[in-house]
Amino acid sequence: MTIVPGTPVKLPNGRDGVVVPAPFCARDRVLVKVKSGKKSWFSVDDCTPTFSAH
């Protein structure tokens, strides 16, 4: 599954975050911004996409 910028995800530590555009392409890794504003790199396999029903 492809995770694109703007996708809300659940991280392995239980926190929620949003995938943001990365300054460079990293194979099998995505840059995620968590609620506190901190950005961290995570493996695509560690991020579980979450979808809210509207």
Summary of the structure (lengths in Angstrom):
residues: 54
radius of gyration: 10.4
end to end distance: 22.2
largest distance: 32.5
contacts: 113
relative contact order: 0.31
helix: 6%
strand: 39%
